[in-house]
Amino acid sequence: MTEQPNMDAGAATGTKPLAFDRWLEHFRGNPAYHRLIEADIDWNGRSMLDEPTRQAFINSFQRFELGESGDGKRLLSKAALEGDPTYLAALELLVREEQKHSALFRRGLDHLEAPSLEAHWSDAAFTVLRRALGLRTELGLFLIVESVAMGYFTALAERAPDPVLRGIGLRIATDEQDHIRFQIDRLRQGFRNTPRAGRVLIGMAWTVIAGGAAAVLAVDHGPALRACGLSPARYWRQAMVGFRRAAHSVLANPGAEPLGPLGKGVH
């Protein structure tokens, strides 16, 4: 995948770059909505899960908590070079939301009476890979990971056999559906001047990575998926549908109008 030195096509062509004012306003308003969702979670409620199910969610939450815990410094430093202060401010708020997801998974682990993990091979491999990439390709990697994980968060929100875990799933899924749209809007800008043939090749590479990422999630989180009534095989198929939809939205017509925030609730 060839990395373009600057994602801001407007800087090179003299056209006006994509405005991220709506996104900045959206992220600034999210904390109040987050508090409303979290107020409905009975954090003091006792988990009544049987031991195998409890252990399934412990293993799953430990891995997600670790994956969401990064500080985003390298990503933000790359974004700062693009010369769009509004986008950078919005991205900083998105990174804070991801860090809050890590805190939510920790609260879930507290509810399940379990500790956090210090390290896991999947998180280490993802960290090494993304640090070696330029901004556009790193955002593409985040789009892949978030789009394939969305099915897990939705299943957690709708069918987890514990009300606290369902509340955590709803809280995170509500954010992630807009995080995906935010990445799509920025990646469209990044691919605006990429020829169709190049975008086709990139789409093929993304599909291979997405298939692997979905398979890792299906294996690592299989017991938790089953506890939510979703087989790993069915999850994988749904994850790939979600990924293809996101990738098509970026690569098929990068000159399309920005999506903007979807709004509150899980769609």
Summary of the structure (lengths in Angstrom):
residues: 267
radius of gyration: 18.4
end to end distance: 31.8
largest distance: 61.2
contacts: 838
relative contact order: 0.16
helix: 72%
strand: 0%
